[in-house]
Structure formats: C-alpha cells, structure tokens
Amino acid sequence: MNLSTLLTPLLVFTSLLTATAAPGDWPTWRGPKRDGISTETGLLKAWPKEGPMLAWKATGLGTGYSTVSVADGRVITMGDGPDGARVLAFDLKGKELWQSETIGKPGGNYPGTRCTPAIDGGLIYALGQFGDFVCLDAKTGKMVWSKSFQKDFGGGYAGWNYTESPLVDGNKVLLTPGGKQGTMVALDKKTGALLWQSKQWTDRAAYSSIVPSDFGGKRHYVQFTEESVAGIEATTGNLLWRAPRKGATASIPTPVLSGDLVFVTSGYGVGCNLFKLKPDSSVIGTEEVYANKNIVNHHGGVILLGKHLYGHSDSGGWTCMEMSTGEVAWKNGGVGKGAVAYADGHLYCRSEGGKGNVALIEATTTGYVEKGRFEQPDRSGKNSWAHPVIAGGKLYLRDQDTLLCYDVKSK
C-alpha cells in the first residue's frame, strides 16, 4: 500500500436520496441515504430507567426478519403467512391497512422474509426470500407487476436465500439476482421492463444491498459479494470497477462510501477492507488501503459519522474506528452483538439475542457513553435481526410477528 494515497484529496461524493423522502421519513433500507442515518432532531438525549414510552404495538406480521420503511403516512414491512410471503401496511398509529397477496412460498433457511420494502412515488417494491420480486400499489397493496430472479434473470440464491432490499434510483429499481447472466439488474420502476443486466460482472449474489455513488462524476451502483466489491455504471450496466475481496460463508453488511473510499466488512473471521477509487478516462481503478480485523461485522451494519465508523465487531464488541486509517478509537461490549441506527447525536444499538436489549449510545470518538437501555418486551425467542428504525419521532422494533413503536421525541 502506498501511504501517500491517503493524503490525496477526496473527490466529491454525494450519496443522493434513492427514494424521495419527506422530513422524518425512512422510505428504504437503512434510511433515506441507505447509510443508517436519520436527520431528525429534537429526540430524547437520555432514556428513563424503563426506556422510552411505548406508543403502540401491532401483531400479525408473520414470520420474518424484515424491518420497516416509513413514508407517506404508512409503515411497510414483510412477513410469511401460512401460504407465502406478503407485504403488510400499517398507518402511523399501528392500524393495519392491508396485506398483499402472497409473494412466493414461505420458509427458507431461517424461515421468513428478509427484505425491507422500498416506498417510492406511490409504489412499493419488495423481494421474497426465494427471488419473487413485486411492485405494489402503496394505497391498496395490489400487484402492479412482478418478476422472478430465476426465470427472468438466471439468478440463484445462496444458502440463506435472497436477503437484499431493493434500491430505487431515478426511473430505475436495482437488484442483485446474481449468476452467469449478470450479477445486477436495473428495471424500469413503473413497468418492470429490463433496462440492463451487468454481463461483465457475474458473481453469485451474496446477502448485501446496493448503494449509489457519484464518484468521479459517474453515477454507479456499488455491491458486495463473496468474491468482490464492484461498481456498475448507471446508464449501461457496464462494469466500472471491481476489487477482488474474498469472503467466507456469508457477506452481509451494506458497503459504506465516503469520497473515494469504499469500506466493506463481513463476519466468519474475515474482517474489514478499505478500497480507494482512482478515476481514469473510461474506468475507475482500485487500491486496497488496508485489510484488518478491527471490525468483523457479521450483520447489523456499520455507520459512518464524520471520519469514524461505528458498529459491532465479533472481535471486541461495539467499535469506533477511524475509516481512513483503520485505527480503533474505542471498543465496548455494550448490549452485545446486534444492529445499529443513528439519529440526533446518538446510536440506537439493538441486541440480537437474549432479552433483546436496546441501548442509546452517545456518538462520540472519546469513549462508550450509554444514555439508557431497556429490555424489549414480547420477545419471540428468535434472533432480533431486524434493524432499528427512527422515523417521525418514533423508534420501530420488529421481532417476528410483533412490531413495537416507541415515542423518542423530546417533550
């Protein structure tokens, strides 16, 4: 590694909003910019001993690990019913508005849905765990169009089935069927017509979700597999860049982008890698800046705030690490392994196991500062893998059949 590359000024990167969002909305996986960050303010800076107030509870969601999207006065998620996966809509007070027709068969390796639906322009986009992809009318839940990853794109899922959440960007919806016909596809979001398939990149799909990039003035989409990290050009589907990066068993967390830097991490002892993008006349080159095990994030995600990354590591617990250097600022066991989201100066950390503890952590590089925690009620007995969501002054926690909504707005 040439350390001088770290001193090269960063080119401007803008992670544009993928699905149009009003203030307080969370319309897609990991929020408006797919980075796990809410821009809301005026939230509680500390929680009482018993935790924030429960605003409402909804049941009947079915089996699954999908979290929620919140937009246009609706809370959208997925879950398995007896006959198949389906999308469910609730209003902002927890009243069920509709359930869609079934979307492929139920079950899977760890039964239940994984996808978090996206809400955009009066439409909802959702993926069943066996590759059944649908576009629904947001008001009624009626089918607008559908596709099969296997039949339409030659895709094939890995051991834990399809888990990605669709990306809506402009007139396109982006997905990762994987396979020899092309790892990534772009569809017309209104009709489902195939716009392109990435024939130059044919890795098998893993479990991550796509993020957009404008690095070097070239709009493209970044995705992460067991074999590599790659950028696909937005208009043509051509391979713009690819960095080999071997995973093990499962590559799950969403890539994190900043300037000319691309950060990826995965579990099973692999760790994290930082790649630097270098523009050329027609392509973008890559250089590995570091590979270490300071953040070994199995799943649950990593968030970039300023110059530092925050997330759980299988090696050492909750971790704050400088992105550009890989140097650790602090580690703490916290509530144990789990998922994270951010809002108003604080991390919302959710334990995947046990009593499902949820903690409010001050987002600081100086040390682990906990501002309250509570035990999640109505625990299912299964891992609480659904990421926490903060939208409209509310904290949403999905645990299988149950959705809990907490009031975290400061009075």
Order of alpha helices (4+ residues) and beta strands (2+ residues): beta-beta-beta-beta-beta-beta-beta-beta-beta-beta-alpha-beta-beta-beta-beta-beta-beta-beta-beta-beta-beta-beta-beta-beta-beta-beta-beta-beta-beta-beta-beta-beta-beta-beta
